[in-house]
Amino acid sequence: MHEVANWFLGVVRHPFDTWDAIGFLGAAVFGARFIIQWLKSEMEGRSVIPIAFWYCSLAGASINLVYVIHLRSLPLVLGNALPLFIYARNLYLTYRERKPAKAAS
């Protein structure tokens, strides 16, 4: 338990810099997607994934990618870079699905 307390005090006393702010921003944007999804689902009364979810996923993961590139950690870079393609693909599929519906109306 003493080690945990020392670690926590070290974190609290750490002077935060611009890179820390970028890391926190990426985590906040990425985490906001779940709040957006939850609120939209509550409004609709069913589980839905709004397009803002995918935009937050793409933006948050991109910001996180910049941060982890700065850290020079290959596992973290891969873990943040590879899902970007999934988020972009889901946005593409969403817009592709909406295009015929928009043309029909």
KEKE-3310 file (N, C-alpha, C; in steps of 0.2 Angstrom, whole numbers, plus 5000, padded with zeros to 4 digits):
npx = (5004:5010:5018:5009:5004:5015:5017:5006:5007:5018:5013:5004:5012:5019:5024:5013:5013:5012:5011:5005:4992:4988:4986:4976:4966:4964:4959:4948:4940:4938:4932:4920:4912:4904:4896:4888:4882:4875:4866:4859:4853:4845:4836:4830:4824:4829:4844:4856:4868:4874:4880:4889:4896:4905:4912:4918:4925:4935:4941:4946:4954:4963:4969:4974:4983:4993:4998:5003:5013:5022:5026:5033:5030:5028:5018:5007:5006:5002:4990:4982:4982:4977:4963:4958:4955:4944:4935:4934:4929:4916:4910:4910:4902:4890:4887:4886:4875:4865:4864:4857:4844:4842:4841:4830:4820)
npy = (4994:5006:5008:5012:5024:5032:5032:5038:5051:5055:5057:5067:5077:5079:5090:5096:5097:5103:5091:5082:5089:5087:5073:5071:5078:5070:5058:5063:5067:5055:5048:5055:5050:5039:5045:5053:5043:5036:5046:5049:5037:5036:5046:5041:5029:5017:5007:5016:5021:5036:5047:5056:5049:5041:5052:5057:5046:5045:5058:5058:5046:5050:5061:5055:5047:5055:5059:5047:5044:5054:5048:5037:5024:5009:4998:5006:5015:5007:5002:5013:5018:5008:5006:5018:5016:5008:5017:5027:5019:5016:5028:5031:5021:5024:5037:5032:5024:5034:5042:5036:5036:5049:5054:5048:5054)
npz = (5000:5003:4992:4982:4987:4987:4973:4969:4975:4968:4955:4957:4961:4950:4937:4926:4908:4891:4883:4892:4893:4880:4880:4890:4884:4873:4879:4885:4874:4868:4878:4879:4869:4874:4883:4874:4866:4876:4880:4868:4866:4877:4874:4862:4867:4865:4860:4852:4840:4837:4824:4829:4839:4831:4826:4838:4842:4831:4832:4845:4846:4836:4842:4854:4847:4842:4855:4860:4850:4853:4865:4861:4860:4854:4855:4860:4850:4839:4845:4845:4832:4823:4826:4820:4807:4807:4813:4804:4793:4798:4798:4784:4780:4786:4780:4767:4768:4771:4760:4749:4755:4757:4744:4740:4747)
capx = (5000:5015:5021:5004:5003:5021:5016:5000:5010:5023:5009:5001:5017:5022:5023:5010:5015:5008:5009:5000:4986:4986:4984:4970:4961:4962:4955:4941:4936:4937:4927:4914:4908:4900:4890:4884:4879:4870:4861:4855:4849:4839:4831:4826:4821:4832:4851:4858:4875:4874:4886:4894:4900:4910:4917:4922:4930:4940:4945:4949:4959:4969:4973:4978:4989:4998:5001:5007:5019:5027:5029:5037:5029:5025:5012:5002:5005:4998:4984:4978:4982:4973:4956:4956:4952:4937:4930:4933:4925:4910:4908:4909:4896:4884:4885:4884:4868:4861:4864:4851:4838:4841:4839:4823:4815)
capy = (5000:5012:5010:5015:5030:5035:5033:5043:5057:5057:5059:5073:5082:5080:5096:5094:5101:5103:5084:5080:5092:5083:5066:5072:5080:5064:5054:5066:5067:5048:5046:5058:5046:5035:5050:5055:5037:5035:5052:5048:5031:5038:5050:5037:5024:5011:5008:5018:5024:5042:5048:5060:5044:5040:5057:5057:5040:5047:5063:5056:5042:5054:5065:5050:5044:5061:5059:5041:5045:5057:5044:5033:5017:5005:4995:5011:5018:5002:5001:5019:5019:5003:5007:5024:5014:5006:5023:5030:5015:5016:5035:5030:5016:5028:5041:5028:5022:5039:5045:5034:5038:5056:5055:5045:5059)
capz = (5000:5004:4985:4979:4990:4984:4966:4968:4977:4963:4950:4959:4961:4943:4933:4919:4902:4885:4881:4897:4891:4874:4882:4894:4879:4869:4883:4886:4868:4866:4883:4878:4864:4877:4885:4868:4864:4881:4880:4862:4867:4882:4870:4858:4871:4862:4859:4845:4839:4833:4820:4834:4842:4827:4826:4844:4841:4826:4834:4851:4844:4833:4847:4857:4843:4843:4861:4861:4846:4857:4870:4857:4863:4848:4857:4861:4844:4835:4848:4844:4825:4820:4826:4816:4801:4809:4815:4797:4789:4800:4796:4777:4779:4788:4775:4761:4769:4771:4753:4745:4759:4756:4737:4739:4750)
cpx = (5004:5017:5015:5003:5009:5020:5011:5003:5015:5019:5006:5006:5020:5020:5020:5012:5010:5006:5004:4993:4983:4983:4977:4964:4959:4957:4948:4937:4934:4931:4920:4909:4903:4894:4886:4880:4873:4864:4856:4850:4843:4834:4827:4822:4824:4840:4852:4865:4874:4880:4891:4898:4906:4915:4921:4927:4936:4944:4949:4955:4965:4973:4977:4984:4995:5002:5006:5013:5024:5030:5034:5036:5025:5019:5006:5001:5000:4991:4979:4977:4977:4966:4953:4953:4945:4932:4929:4928:4918:4906:4906:4903:4890:4882:4883:4877:4863:4860:4858:4844:4837:4839:4832:4818:4815)
cpy = (5006:5013:5014:5022:5035:5037:5038:5050:5060:5060:5066:5079:5084:5086:5094:5099:5100:5096:5081:5082:5088:5076:5066:5074:5074:5059:5057:5066:5060:5046:5049:5054:5042:5039:5051:5049:5036:5040:5051:5042:5032:5042:5046:5031:5017:5012:5010:5021:5030:5043:5052:5055:5042:5045:5058:5052:5042:5052:5061:5051:5045:5058:5061:5047:5049:5060:5053:5041:5048:5053:5038:5025:5013:5002:5000:5014:5013:5002:5007:5020:5014:5004:5013:5021:5011:5012:5026:5026:5015:5023:5034:5026:5020:5033:5038:5026:5028:5042:5042:5036:5045:5058:5053:5050:5066)
cpz = (5000:4997:4981:4981:4987:4977:4965:4970:4971:4957:4951:4959:4954:4940:4927:4914:4897:4883:4886:4895:4885:4876:4886:4889:4875:4873:4884:4880:4867:4871:4882:4873:4868:4880:4880:4866:4869:4881:4874:4863:4872:4878:4865:4861:4868:4861:4852:4845:4835:4829:4824:4837:4838:4826:4832:4844:4837:4829:4841:4850:4841:4838:4852:4854:4843:4849:4862:4856:4849:4862:4867:4860:4857:4850:4857:4854:4839:4838:4847:4836:4822:4820:4822:4810:4802:4810:4808:4793:4791:4798:4788:4776:4781:4783:4768:4762:4769:4764:4749:4749:4758:4749:4736:4742:4746)
residu = (MET:HIS:GLU:VAL:ALA:ASN:TRP:PHE:LEU:GLY:VAL:VAL:ARG:HIS:PRO:PHE:ASP:THR:TRP:ASP:ALA:ILE:GLY:PHE:LEU:GLY:ALA:ALA:VAL:PHE:GLY:ALA:ARG:PHE:ILE:ILE:GLN:TRP:LEU:LYS:SER:GLU:MET:GLU:GLY:ARG:SER:VAL:ILE:PRO:ILE:ALA:PHE:TRP:TYR:CYS:SER:LEU:ALA:GLY:ALA:SER:ILE:ASN:LEU:VAL:TYR:VAL:ILE:HIS:LEU:ARG:SER:LEU:PRO:LEU:VAL:LEU:GLY:ASN:ALA:LEU:PRO:LEU:PHE:ILE:TYR:ALA:ARG:ASN:LEU:TYR:LEU:THR:TYR:ARG:GLU:ARG:LYS:PRO:ALA:LYS:ALA:ALA:SER)
# end
